[in-house]
Amino acid sequence: MLDFVVKDERLTIIKVYATWCKTCKAFDLRFRKLATQEGDKYDKQGNMVEPGRVRFAEIDYNQNEELCQLLGAEQLPYILAYKGASGKMDDFQAGPSHFKRVIDLVDQYAGTAKEAAILAEEGQVLVPDLESVST
């Protein structure tokens, strides 16, 4: 996971979820909408055509229980926010009623679209939108 986070200086928001979690499913609709609006854009072949302001990823608690516990993600869904080499910016349990906090993270820590384009030109935007992060 560390490689994924430090690979890019843009804000990275990671959602920890479980397939059995009803709150996670409700939260997921808003999370995916935000990822579509703010994340990288890809063509049908999976090639990035436009970098977003934010990178999004998911960790399935069921498949990465030990990692999730090390990250403190024991109440789901759980959000982790990192900004490249600066490290962790925030982490919190986030149900659908607290989704505004995720939006606030984007507004506070995401660079402008121009900054994202510069990073893409430098080859720093390499990971697909909503990539599953595993150990």
N, C-alpha and C positions, 0 to 999 in steps of 0.2 A: 504494500500500500504506500510506503514511503516514496518509492520510485514514482508512483503515479502522481503523488502530491507535488513533489519538487520538480517534476518534469516541466512545469509551466508556472509562470508567475501570476497567472490570473487566479481569481477566486475559484476555489473548488468546493462545491457543496456535496457532501456524501450523505445519503439517506441510508440508515440501517433499518431494516424491516424484516418481518417474518410473513410467510405466506398464510399462516393461520390467524394472523392479527387483523381483526375487523377495523380497528382504528387505522392501521397501516394502509388498508385498502382505500378507506375514505381520504386519507392524506395523499395517497398516490395520485389521485386525479388532479389535484392542485399542483403537486410537485412536477408531474409530467407536462402540465400546461406551462408552468414557469420555465422548465427546461426547453420546451419548444420555442418560447419567446426569447429567452436569454442565452441559450446554449448554441453550440456549433450547428451549422446547417450542412446536411449531407445529401449527395445525389443518390440515385437508386443503386449505384455500384458501391456505395459506402465511402466515396471520396468526399472530403470536406470541401465545400464550395464557399463557405463564409464562416469565419470564426465568430463565436459569440463572446459576450462579455464575461460569461461564467462557464465553468466546466461542471458537469453533473455526473455523479456516479452513485451506485447502490451497493450495499453489502447485505447479502441474505444472512440473517442471524442463524438460521438452521444449518447452513453450510460453513459458517465461520464463527461458531459460538465462542471459542477461546479468544480470538481476535476482538470480537465485540465486547467481551468482558474486560479485556485489557484496555479498551478505549472508553470504558465506563458506560457503554450502551446497554443498559439492562431494562430500561423502560422504552417501549417502542410506540411509534417510530421515533428514531433518534437522529438528530442532525449534527454533523461535524462540518466545520468550515475551516479551510486552510487557504493560505495565500503563499504559494511557492516556498521559498527559503525563509520567509517570515514565520512560517509555522502555523500553529492553530490559532484561529481568530476567535472561535466560539464553539460551544457544543451544548446541546440541550435536548430534552425530551419535547417532542412537538406533535401535538394532536392537531386535527383540522381547525379547531377554533383558535389555535396559536400560529397559524400559517403566516400571518403578517410579520412575525419575527424573521422568517426566512426572507421575505421580500425586503425587510429592513437591512438584512445582511448584504443582499445584492446591492442595494442603494448605497450602503456605507462603504463597502470594500471593493466592489467591481470597478475596474477601469472603464474608460470610455470605449466605444466601439473602435475609435481610431487607434487606441493603444493595443487593442486586441488584434487589429490588422497588422500592426508593426510586429507583434510577437509571431504572428503566422508567417510573415515574410522571413523572419529569422529562423524559421523551422521549429519553433517552440510549441506549436499547437499540433500535437500528434495523437491524442487519445480521443476516440469517438465519444459522442454524447451519451450519457447514461451507461457508461461501461460498467460492467460488474467487476468489482475489485475483490480479489480473493488472496489468500495467503499462499 
